[in-house]
């Protein structure tokens, strides 16, 4: 075998026998040097003996050595020994025995209405139930060098079980179980089990405001002026009227959300409602509505999706980082409807502050250079007073710090720009119609709809908002439930 793939490092050997070993000690090569050996016959035992003298005792390739002997070929490098590479161990595996998906998309029935019967928003557990199972890491297999030395393997990395509230790790460290009967909440990388509380009536004067450390089911309505705070998930079977709801998990309201405009729902997970009128809903996940949204303020970080054949967003504002989708946007009465995607107020604000700071430091740097020039001239002419010397010292310190500050600001700017770039593929979709009076915003750039249009998809194209005809058949993100109708 000629032309070894890995450069061999020469080792001490007898003249005529050029022996090299790879840096990882997994291969050895031999070259018979004619100028040193002449034309004499070289026997196999002699070659093996020279390799052994050089310490090469493992993985000798008998056939390759015999080929050298048979050919008596000089000045050709041949692989004569091959070691065994170590096999790295496998990392530990964590298997979740429940649904960890942050998005639990509701389905539509044949009439285009949300089917509330099988949402699985609250996943229940029993005491002692295994929630997570771990397969421990393996140590791997050691290798062997051509010198006969063991090469240690790299063991796999271990992983901790994601233990949270009301869970326990088994004695062998391989299972995470629920300590109580309750609801499973997977958030921030840990598994918690919260007790599920059920209120058989409404939230009203008879109950007062409610705070629940676990998950909560409310059998009827939440009345005007009351507040519900939930650490887990929340399920409301009836309507919500002008109430304030704060939830660290998912929220499902099987009725509508309406009133005088004083109501607000805030959730860290997904929010699903039947319809909304004149209210505010904010969530970190996906906001899903099964019908009309009228004159409301919506924010769904991952997306806003209005379902059903009569689903529409009319009036008010809706904002999301990635997606706004509804059958109808606006109304034939020309209601002002503002729709915003690529919407990340915090990042845009920080980017503006970063830009202003870069300009400020740049301007300060120019003034410092001018000041230093003047002070250096005073120093050279012997006119630098102690007070001015102190100023000179401060300016020099500032000048030294400028490159580091600028580098930090540039790094922050790149990070913020990359964050905004992630949402450049945001989209607004009107599945059936978009009316005049609708304004679609992509970041700071917007387009006002003057004439009504049919099915339309809005996207950002450089510095313009482009509108194309929307075709659900060619859209992989379109709801599968629509295709089945």
N, C-alpha and C positions, 0 to 999 in steps of 0.2 A: 504494500500500500504506500504510494508516494504522496508527497504534498500533504503533510498532516494539517488538519484544520486549526490546530492550536499551537502557537509557538512554544517550543520546548526549551527550557532553561538547561544549558549544558551542565553536566556534573562530572566530577573527576573520574577518568577512566584511562585504560591503557592506550597508548598510541595505536591508531588504526581503528579503534572502536569509539566513535563519537556517540555518546549517549546523552539524551536530553529528557527531562521530565517536565510536564506541564505544571503551571503554577498551582493548580488545584490538586496535583499529585494523583490524578486519575488516569494519566496516560504516559507511556514512556516510548521514545523513538530511538532507533539505532541507524547509524550511517557507517558503512565500511569505507574507510578512507584509503583509496588506492595508493596515493603517494607514500603512505606510511606502511602499508602492508605488502606492497608489491603485487605480484600475481599469484601468490601462494594460496592454496586451498584453505578455506576457513570452515571448520567442522561445527556441527550444531552444538556439541558439548562445549566447545570453546566459547561460542556466543552466549549460551546459557550461563556458563561460568563467569563471563565478564559482567553479565547483567546482575548475577547474584553478588559479585564482588562490589558492584555499585549500590547494592541494597535493594535491588528490584527483585522481589521474591513472590509477588502476588499478581495473579491475572496474566501470566505469560501466555502469549498467543502462539501455540505450538505450530499451527499451520503457517503463520506468517514467518516465523523463524525458519521453518523448513524451506519456505519459498526462497528466502535469502540464500540458504545453503545450496539449493538446487540451481539457482541462477548465478550464484557467485557475482552478483551485481554490485558494483562499487559506486560510491558517491550518490546513492539514492536513499532518501530517508524513509524509513518504514516503521509503522506502529507495531511494537513488539510486546506491549503489555497494556492491559486495560483494567483499571480498578472499578469499584462499584460506588456510584454516587449515593450519598445519603438521601433518604426520602423524608421530606418534611411532614410533620404531624398535621392532622386536620384540626381546624379551630372548633371550638365547642359550637353546637347547634342549639338554638332556642326555638322551640315549637309552641306556638300559641294554639290552645284548644278552644278558642272562641273567635268570633269575627272581630278583627282589629281594624277593619277598614274605617277611615274617618267619614266616608261618604256612604250613607245608606239611602240610596235613591228610591223614592216611592214610585210605585207603578200606577198606570192609569187603567181604568176599567174600559169596557166597550163604549161608554158614553163620554169618555174623555175626562172622567172624574178621578181624583186620587183614591186609590184603594188603601184604606187605613188598616186593613185587617192583618197585613203581614209585613209591617215595617221593621220590626225587630229593633226599635230604637232603644228599648231597655232590655238588656240581656241579663237574665236572672241566673243566679248560682245558688247551689245548696251548700250547707256547711260540709267541709271535707272534700268538695269537688276539686279535681285537679284542673288548674287553669293553664299552667305552662309546664312544659317538660323540657329538660335539658339533656342533650347527649354530650358527655364530657369530651374534652380535647384528647387527641391521641399523641403519643410521644414520638411517633415516626420510627423509621428504621435507620440505624447507623450505616455508614458506608465503609469501604476499605480502600486504602491507597495502594499504589503499586509497591510501596515499601512494606506492606503488610500491617500498616497502622490503621486503627479504627478511626473513622471520621464521624464525629457526633452529628446527629440530626438536629433540626430545629423543631422543638415541640410546638404543637398548635396552641393558639391563644385561648385562654379561658374566658368565659363570659358570665357575668352575674345574672342570676334570676331577677327579673324586674319587680322586686317586692315593694308593695305599697300598703296602704291602709287595709287592715283586716285580712291580711294574707299571711301564710306561714310557709317557710322553706322546710322540706323534709329532712330527716336526719342524714340521708346520704347526699343532700344538696342537689338532687336531680329533679325535684318536683316543687311547684308552687301551688298551694291549695288555698281555698277560701276558708276562712275561719268562721264565717257567719252565712246565714241565708240573706241574700241581698242582690244588688245589681252590679254588674262588672263595668268598670269605667277604665279604659286604657288611655292615659294622657301623660304627656311629658316623659315618655319612656318607662313609665311604671304602671303596674296593674293594681288598681284599688277595687275593693268591694264595699259598696255603700248599702246601708239598709234601705229598703224600699218602703216608703210611707204612702199610704193611700188615704185620701180624704174623700169620703163618700158623697159629700154635698158640694156646695159652692164656696168660694172664698169671698166672704162678705162680712157684714158686721158681726155675724155669729162666730166667725173664726179670727177676724182681725188679720193683720199682715202675717205672712208665713216665712220662716227661715228653716231650711231643711239641709242637714249635713249630708244626706244621702240623695237618692233619687226619689222623685215624687210623682204620684198619679192623682189627678184631680178629676173626680167623676162628673162634675158639672161645670159651671162657669167661674170666671174670675171677674168680679164686679168692679165698677168704676171706683178709682181712688185708692185701691189696695195694692200692696206690694208683695211679690213672691220672689224669694232668693233661694236658689237651689245649688248645691255643690255637685250633684250628679246630673242625671237626665231628668227632663220634665215632660209629662204627658198630660194634656188637658182635653177632656172629652167634649167640652162645650165651647162657647164663645169667650172671648176676652174683650172687655169694654173699658177703655181708658185706664188700664192698669199698668203698673211698672213691673217688669219681669227681668230678673238677672239670673243667668244659668251658666255654669261652668261646663256643661255637657251639651247634649242636643235637646231641642225643643220641638214638640209636635203639638199643634193646636188643631183639633179636628173640626172646629168651627171657624168663625171669622174673627177678625180683630178690627174693632171699630170704635167710634165715639167722637168726642169733640176735638180730638187732636192732642190730648194730654198723655196718651199711652205710649209706652216704649218697651220693646223687647231687645235685650242684649244677650248674646250667647257666644261661647267660645267654640261651639260645635256648629252643626247644621240646624236650620230652622225650617219647619214645614207648617204651612197654614192653608186653610181652605180659601180665604179671601181677605183682603185688607182694604180699609177705607179710612183715610185721614190720620194714619198712625205712623210711627217710626219703628223700623226693625233693623237691627245691626247684628251681624254674625261673622265669625272668623271662617266659617265653612261655606256651604252652599245654602242659599235661601231659595226655597221652592214654594210656589203658590199654586193652588189648584184651580184658580179662577181669576176674578177681576182684582186689579190693584188700582185704587182710585185716590188721587191727590195725597199720596203718601211719600215718606222719605225712606228709602231702602239702601242698605249697604250689605252686600254679600261678598266677602273677600275672594272666595274661590269662584263664585258665580251667582247669578240671579236667573232662575228658570221659572217661567210661568207656563203652566200646562193646561190642557183641556181645549176643546174646540172654541169655547167662549173666553179663553184666557186673554187678558189684555193689561197693558200698563197705560193708564190715562192720567195726565197731570202729575204734579209733584216731581220728585227726583229719584233716580236709581243709579247707584254707583257700584262698580266692581273692578277688581284688578284684571280679570280675564274675560268674563262673559256676561252678556245680558241677552236673554232669549225669551221671546213671547210670540204667540200667534199674531197679536195685534199690538201695535205701538201707536199711542195717540188716539184721537177720536175725530169723527167727521165735523165736530164743532170747532176744531182747531185748538184744542186745549194745549196750553204750553206744557210740554213734557221734556224734561232734561234727563238725558241718559249719558252716563260717564263710565268709560272703561280706561284701562291703563291708568287707574286712579290709585295713587299712593301718596297721600298728602304728606306723611312724615318724611318719606324719602325725598320728595320734591323740595320740602322746606329745608331739609339738611343739605341738599345739593346747592340751594341758593345761599345758605349760610357759609358753606364751604367756599363757594365762588367769591363771596364778599370778603372772606378772610384771606384768600389768595391775593386779591387785589390790594387789600390793606397792607399785607406784609410786603408786597412788591413795592408799593408806594413808600412805606417806611424804610425799606432797604435803600431806595434811591436817596431819600433824605439823609440817612445815616452815612452813606458814602460821601455825600456832599459835606456833611459835618466833619467827618474824619479827615477829609482833604484839608479843610480849613484849620483844624486842630493840629494836624501834622506840620503844616506850614508855621504855625505859632511855635510848635515844639522845636523846629529847626532854627528858628530865629531867637530862641530863648525867651519867648514871651508867654509861655504856657504857665498860668497860675495854678496853684493847688486845686482850686475849684474846677478849673477847666480840665485838669489832669483826671479828676474823678469822672467828669463827663466823658472824657476820651476812653477811660477804662470801661465804662458802661456801654458805650457805642461799640467798642471792640468785642465785648461779650455778646452783644446783640448780633453782630455780624457773624460770629462763629456759630450762633444758634440758628441762623436763617436757613442754611441748607437742610438741616434736620427737620425744621418746622415745615419747610416747603415739601420735603419728601413725604412727611406724614400726611399733609393735606392732599398731595397728589394721589397718594395711595388710597385715602378715604374717598376722593372723588372717583377714582377708577372703580372702587367697590360699589359706590352708590349708582354710578352709571350702569354697571353690570346688573345691578338689581332692577333698574328701570328697563334694561334691555330684555329682561326675562318676560316682561309683560307687553312687549311690542307686538306679539301675535294675538292681542286681544281682539274680540269680535263682538258685534251687536247684530242680532238676527231678528227680523220680523218674518215669521213663518208664513203669514197670510197677507198682511198689509201694514204699511206705515203711512200715517196721515200727515198732512201739512200741520205745522206747529210743533213738530218734534225737533229737538236739537240733540245731535249725537256728538259727544266729546271724546276725543282720544288724547288724554293728557290735557294740554292747554289748547290744542287745535280742535275746532268744532265745525260742524256743518249743519245748517238749518234746512229742514225740509220745506220747500215751497209748494211743491205739487205732490199729491199723494201717489204712492207707488205700491205695487203688488209685493209678492215675496221678495225680500231684500236682505242682502248681507253687506254690512258695513265693515271695512277694514282700513287700516292705516297704510298708506303708500307714500313713504318719505314724509313730506310735510303736507299731505293732503288726505282728506277722508274720502275714500272711494266707495261707491255703491255698485253692487252687481246683483243680478237676479239670483235669489236663493233657491236651490234645488235640494230638497231633503233626501232625494234618492242618491245623490252623490256626496252627501255629508255623513261621514262615519260617526260623527258625534250626535246625529239625530236620534231621538228616542226610539228604541226598538218597539215600544208599544204602539207607535204611530204606524210602523210598517205592518203590524198585525191587524190593523183595523180594516 
